């Protein structure tokens, strides 16, 4: 068939096909396979997929209460949060030892977290069932001693590259150099295009970090909660961002009421695909959770508290993230997932259950990224 179709016509047909149909086309002949695996086609197909996606998807990670096996699935962002498809996992051993760092353009970054000092990172495209284990980072326990680390993941639109970022606080070095008041921090970044880690510590500010804190990838920038210490001993929480394209750091100030709270109970999330939201759990008596959103990205004065939720069915719900309509997804104390409208306070029980503490949610689009590798 391809002998009778010009190349540009064939590619135009491929672009119009659903992702799963493209997968079947790869099995027809080597000629079609070579076109589908071409990096230019993968990139242009992604570019076309993002604006044309009519049914937004969420990636959902759960853990069965009965078997304690982790399950990944895709769900439509509709009222019922209905399941679109279940996903196979890219590893054979116990997948409870992996946590999700984040998702970008159909690529999921997984981190092995069974042990304190782990170095195993996996990039996984569940649509095409392909994964890549990253090379070992440069900053390890063997090379630098005890440490705490933050990890981020996102897409650099400038260089069309997927990047994993590690901010590592060197605890052993700080202990041995107590007279040095500055925090000892190493920062390294992995580039999928180069398939290697690179140290960028020289541009990194010295912040106190919350190990294994969540990230929010928005506007080409990875965001975390961090704490800035002054020489007088005072400390203030803020949102620390790194632009993956220019590889520079910047600060976003938090509402005054959150600046001095315990950062261990403060979490940042993506909100409406263009800005961020912050969740603060009351750590004194765990009586409630406050939800704040930055209505205009980068404008401190635009922070607005949209919801305070108290104890519900035995405990304070754990926020999982925001839906595209602004509703908030929560995991209840016993593992059930609910959706809350912050304006009407209406609660939707989604009939989704997990072992408590394992649930993860992130926005997702299907793509062919990694197919060319």
C-alpha positions as CSV (number, residue, x, y, z in Angstrom):
1,X,0.0,0.0,0.0
2,X,2.8,2.4,0.9
3,X,4.2,2.0,-2.6
4,X,1.2,4.0,-4.0
5,X,1.2,6.7,-1.4
6,X,3.6,9.7,-1.3
7,X,5.5,10.0,2.0
8,X,3.7,13.3,2.9
9,X,0.3,11.7,2.4
10,X,1.3,8.7,4.5
11,X,2.5,10.9,7.4
12,X,-0.6,12.9,7.2
13,X,-2.7,9.8,7.6
14,X,-0.6,8.7,10.5
15,X,-1.1,12.0,12.2
16,X,-4.8,11.6,12.1
17,X,-4.9,8.1,13.5
18,X,-5.6,7.3,17.2
19,X,-2.5,6.3,19.2
20,X,-3.3,2.7,19.4
21,X,-3.9,2.5,15.6
22,X,-0.5,3.9,15.1
23,X,0.9,1.1,17.2
24,X,-0.7,-1.4,14.9
25,X,0.7,0.3,11.9
26,X,4.2,-0.3,13.2
27,X,3.7,-4.0,12.7
28,X,2.7,-3.8,9.1
29,X,6.1,-3.3,7.5
30,X,9.6,-1.9,8.2
31,X,8.8,1.1,6.0
32,X,5.9,2.2,8.1
33,X,7.8,1.4,11.3
34,X,10.7,3.7,10.2
35,X,8.3,6.6,9.7
36,X,6.5,6.2,13.0
37,X,9.7,5.9,14.9
38,X,11.2,9.0,13.3
39,X,11.9,11.6,16.0
40,X,10.3,14.3,13.9
41,X,7.1,12.4,13.6
42,X,7.0,11.6,17.3
43,X,7.5,15.3,18.1
44,X,5.0,16.6,15.5
45,X,2.4,14.0,16.6
46,X,2.8,15.2,20.2
47,X,2.4,18.8,19.1
48,X,-0.8,17.9,17.3
49,X,-2.1,15.7,20.2
50,X,-1.9,18.4,23.0
51,X,-4.3,21.0,21.6
52,X,-6.7,18.4,20.0
53,X,-7.2,16.3,23.1
54,X,-11.0,16.4,23.8
55,X,-11.1,14.1,26.8
56,X,-8.5,15.2,29.5
57,X,-6.9,12.2,31.3
58,X,-5.5,11.6,34.7
59,X,-2.9,9.0,35.7
60,X,-3.9,7.3,38.9
61,X,-1.8,5.1,41.1
62,X,-3.5,2.9,43.7
63,X,-2.5,0.0,46.0
64,X,-4.9,-2.8,46.5
65,X,-5.9,-3.3,50.2
66,X,-6.3,-7.0,49.6
67,X,-3.1,-7.9,47.6
68,X,-1.0,-4.8,48.3
69,X,-0.2,-4.7,44.6
70,X,0.2,-1.3,43.0
71,X,-2.1,-0.6,40.0
72,X,-1.8,2.2,37.5
73,X,-4.8,3.4,35.4
74,X,-5.9,6.3,33.2
75,X,-9.2,8.1,34.0
76,X,-11.3,10.6,32.2
77,X,-11.7,13.9,34.0
78,X,-15.5,13.7,33.9
79,X,-17.9,13.8,36.8
80,X,-17.6,10.1,37.5
81,X,-13.8,10.1,37.0
82,X,-14.5,7.0,35.0
83,X,-11.7,4.5,34.1
84,X,-10.3,4.7,30.6
85,X,-7.8,1.9,30.7
86,X,-5.6,-0.1,33.1
87,X,-1.8,0.0,32.6
88,X,0.8,-2.7,32.9
89,X,3.9,-1.8,34.9
90,X,7.4,-1.7,33.4
91,X,9.1,-3.8,36.1
92,X,8.7,-7.4,37.3
93,X,9.5,-7.0,41.0
94,X,7.4,-5.4,43.7
95,X,6.3,-2.1,42.2
96,X,5.3,-0.7,45.7
97,X,9.0,0.3,45.9
98,X,8.5,2.9,43.2
99,X,6.9,6.3,43.6
100,X,5.8,8.6,40.9
101,X,7.8,11.8,40.5
102,X,5.6,13.3,37.8
103,X,4.2,13.0,34.3
104,X,4.9,15.1,31.2
105,X,3.7,14.6,27.7
106,X,2.8,11.0,28.3
107,X,6.1,10.2,29.9
108,X,6.1,9.1,33.6
109,X,9.1,9.5,35.9
110,X,9.3,6.7,38.5
111,X,11.8,6.7,41.4
112,X,12.8,3.6,43.5
113,X,12.2,4.6,47.1
114,X,12.4,1.3,49.1
115,X,15.7,2.3,50.7
116,X,16.9,5.7,51.9
117,X,19.7,6.2,49.4
118,X,18.3,5.1,46.1
119,X,19.6,6.0,42.6
120,X,17.2,4.1,40.3
121,X,15.0,6.3,38.1
122,X,12.8,5.0,35.3
123,X,11.1,6.9,32.4
124,X,8.0,5.1,31.3
125,X,5.6,5.6,28.5
126,X,2.6,3.3,29.4
127,X,0.9,3.8,26.0
128,X,3.7,2.1,24.0
129,X,4.8,0.0,27.0
130,X,8.3,1.2,26.8
131,X,10.6,2.2,29.6
132,X,14.2,3.4,30.2
133,X,16.3,3.0,33.3
134,X,18.5,6.1,33.8
135,X,22.2,5.9,34.5
136,X,23.3,6.2,38.1
137,X,23.5,9.8,39.3
138,X,26.8,11.4,40.3
139,X,25.8,12.3,43.9
140,X,25.5,9.0,45.8
141,X,26.0,7.8,49.4
142,X,29.3,6.3,48.3
143,X,30.6,9.6,46.9
144,X,29.1,12.1,49.4
145,X,27.8,10.3,52.4
146,X,24.4,10.8,54.0
147,X,22.0,13.1,52.2
148,X,18.4,14.2,51.6
149,X,17.1,14.7,48.1
150,X,14.3,16.4,46.2
151,X,13.5,15.1,42.7
152,X,11.7,16.9,39.9
153,X,10.7,16.0,36.3
154,X,9.5,17.9,33.3
155,X,9.9,18.8,29.6
156,X,12.3,21.5,28.3
157,X,10.4,23.0,25.3
158,X,13.5,25.0,24.3
159,X,15.6,21.9,23.5
160,X,12.8,19.4,23.2
161,X,14.3,17.4,26.0
162,X,13.0,15.6,29.1
163,X,14.9,16.3,32.3
164,X,15.1,14.9,35.8
165,X,16.4,17.2,38.5
166,X,17.9,16.3,41.9
167,X,18.5,18.8,44.7
168,X,20.6,17.0,47.2
169,X,21.4,18.3,50.7
170,X,24.7,16.7,52.0
171,X,24.0,15.9,55.7
172,X,27.3,14.3,56.4
173,X,29.3,17.2,55.0
174,X,27.2,19.7,57.1
175,X,27.8,17.6,60.3
176,X,31.6,17.6,59.7
177,X,31.6,21.3,58.9
178,X,29.3,22.7,61.6
179,X,31.2,26.0,61.6
180,X,30.0,26.7,58.1
181,X,26.6,28.3,58.4
182,X,25.6,27.6,54.8
183,X,23.7,24.5,53.7
184,X,25.7,22.1,51.7
185,X,23.7,21.5,48.5
186,X,24.5,19.7,45.2
187,X,22.2,19.9,42.2
188,X,22.4,17.7,39.1
189,X,20.2,17.3,36.1
190,X,19.6,14.4,33.8
191,X,19.0,15.0,30.1
192,X,17.2,12.4,28.0
193,X,18.8,13.7,24.8
194,X,22.3,13.3,26.3
195,X,21.4,10.2,28.4
196,X,23.6,11.6,31.2
197,X,23.7,13.5,34.4
198,X,25.3,17.0,34.7
199,X,26.1,19.0,37.8
200,X,24.6,22.5,38.0
201,X,25.4,23.2,41.7
202,X,27.2,26.5,40.8
203,X,23.8,28.2,40.0
204,X,21.8,26.6,42.8
205,X,20.7,28.7,45.8
206,X,21.1,27.3,49.3
207,X,17.7,26.2,50.6
208,X,16.5,23.8,53.2
209,X,14.4,21.1,51.5
210,X,11.7,18.6,52.4
211,X,13.0,15.2,51.3
212,X,10.6,13.4,49.0
213,X,8.4,16.5,48.7
214,X,6.0,16.7,45.8
215,X,6.6,18.7,42.7
216,X,4.5,20.8,40.4
217,X,5.6,21.2,36.8
218,X,4.0,24.3,35.4
219,X,5.1,26.8,32.7
220,X,8.3,24.9,32.0
221,X,9.3,25.1,35.6
222,X,9.6,22.5,38.4
223,X,8.3,23.8,41.7
224,X,8.9,22.6,45.3
225,X,8.3,23.8,48.8
226,X,11.6,25.0,50.3
227,X,12.8,27.0,53.3
228,X,15.1,30.0,53.2
229,X,17.2,30.7,56.3
230,X,18.6,34.0,57.2
231,X,21.9,34.5,59.1
232,X,19.9,35.6,62.1
233,X,18.3,32.2,62.3
234,X,14.9,33.1,60.9
235,X,13.4,30.9,58.3
236,X,10.7,31.4,55.7
237,X,8.9,28.9,53.5
238,X,8.6,29.7,49.8
239,X,8.1,27.9,46.5
240,X,11.4,27.2,44.8
241,X,11.2,26.9,41.0
242,X,13.7,25.9,38.3
243,X,13.1,26.8,34.7
244,X,14.2,23.6,32.8
245,X,14.9,25.5,29.6
246,X,17.2,28.2,31.0
247,X,18.2,26.1,34.0
248,X,17.9,29.0,36.5
249,X,16.2,29.1,39.9
250,X,13.6,31.6,41.1
251,X,11.5,32.2,44.2
252,X,7.7,32.5,44.5
253,X,6.6,33.9,47.8
254,X,3.9,32.1,49.8
255,X,1.0,33.7,51.7
256,X,2.2,35.2,54.9
257,X,0.2,32.7,57.0
258,X,2.1,29.8,55.3
259,X,5.6,31.3,55.4
260,X,6.4,30.3,59.0
261,X,4.5,26.9,59.1
262,X,6.1,23.5,59.2
263,X,7.1,22.8,55.6
264,X,6.8,19.1,56.2
265,X,3.0,19.6,56.0
266,X,3.0,21.9,53.0
267,X,2.5,20.6,49.4
268,X,2.6,22.2,46.0
269,X,0.4,21.1,43.1
270,X,-0.3,22.2,39.5
271,X,-3.5,24.2,39.2
272,X,-5.4,24.8,35.9
273,X,-2.3,23.9,33.9
274,X,-1.0,27.4,34.2
275,X,-0.3,28.2,37.8
276,X,0.1,26.5,41.2
277,X,-1.8,25.7,44.3
278,X,-0.5,24.9,47.8
279,X,-2.0,22.6,50.4
280,X,-1.3,23.1,54.2
281,X,-2.3,20.5,56.7
282,X,-2.8,21.7,60.3
283,X,0.1,19.8,62.0
284,X,-0.7,20.8,65.6
285,X,-3.9,18.8,65.9
286,X,-4.5,17.6,62.3
287,X,-7.9,19.2,62.5
288,X,-8.1,20.6,59.0
289,X,-6.4,21.3,55.6
290,X,-6.2,24.7,53.9
291,X,-6.1,24.9,50.0
292,X,-4.5,28.0,48.5
293,X,-4.2,28.9,44.8
294,X,-2.0,31.5,43.0
295,X,-4.7,33.0,40.7
296,X,-2.1,34.8,38.6
297,X,1.2,33.0,38.3
298,X,4.1,34.8,39.8
299,X,2.0,37.5,41.6
300,X,2.2,37.1,45.4
301,X,-0.9,39.2,46.0
302,X,-3.0,36.8,43.9
303,X,-2.8,34.0,46.5
304,X,-6.3,33.0,47.5
305,X,-7.6,30.5,50.0
306,X,-10.3,28.6,48.2
307,X,-11.1,25.8,50.7
308,X,-10.7,24.6,54.2
309,X,-11.7,21.0,54.8
310,X,-11.9,19.5,58.3
311,X,-12.0,15.9,59.6
312,X,-14.0,13.6,57.4
313,X,-14.8,9.9,58.1
314,X,-12.1,9.4,60.7
315,X,-9.3,11.7,59.7
316,X,-8.2,14.8,57.7
317,X,-8.3,14.1,53.9
318,X,-5.0,14.1,52.1
319,X,-5.0,16.3,49.0
320,X,-3.9,14.6,45.8
321,X,-4.2,17.4,43.3
322,X,-6.6,19.7,41.3
323,X,-8.9,18.7,38.5
324,X,-9.2,20.9,35.4
325,X,-12.5,22.4,36.6
326,X,-10.8,23.5,39.9
327,X,-12.2,20.7,42.1
328,X,-9.8,19.1,44.5
329,X,-9.1,15.3,44.7
330,X,-8.6,13.9,48.2
331,X,-7.7,10.6,49.7
332,X,-9.6,9.8,52.8
333,X,-8.2,8.3,56.0
334,X,-9.3,4.8,54.9
335,X,-8.1,5.2,51.3
336,X,-11.3,6.2,49.4
337,X,-10.8,9.0,46.8
338,X,-13.3,11.8,46.7
339,X,-13.7,15.0,44.6
340,X,-14.6,18.3,46.3
341,X,-16.0,21.4,44.7
342,X,-14.4,24.3,46.6
343,X,-17.3,26.7,45.8
344,X,-20.3,24.6,46.6
345,X,-18.5,22.2,49.0
346,X,-20.2,19.4,47.2
347,X,-18.5,16.0,47.7
348,X,-18.4,13.4,44.9
349,X,-17.6,9.9,46.0
350,X,-15.7,8.4,43.1
351,X,-16.0,4.7,44.2
352,X,-12.2,4.4,44.0
353,X,-10.3,2.8,46.9
354,X,-6.7,2.2,47.8
355,X,-4.6,1.3,50.7
356,X,-4.1,4.5,52.6
357,X,-1.2,6.7,51.7
358,X,-0.4,5.1,48.3
359,X,-2.6,7.1,46.0
360,X,-1.1,9.4,43.4
361,X,-2.8,11.5,40.7
362,X,-1.4,13.6,37.8
363,X,-2.6,14.9,34.5
364,X,-1.8,12.8,31.5
365,X,-1.8,12.8,27.7
366,X,-1.1,9.9,25.5
367,X,2.0,10.2,23.3
368,X,4.7,8.3,21.4
369,X,7.6,9.7,23.4
370,X,10.4,7.0,23.8
371,X,9.3,5.2,20.7
372,X,12.3,6.4,18.7
373,X,14.8,5.0,21.3
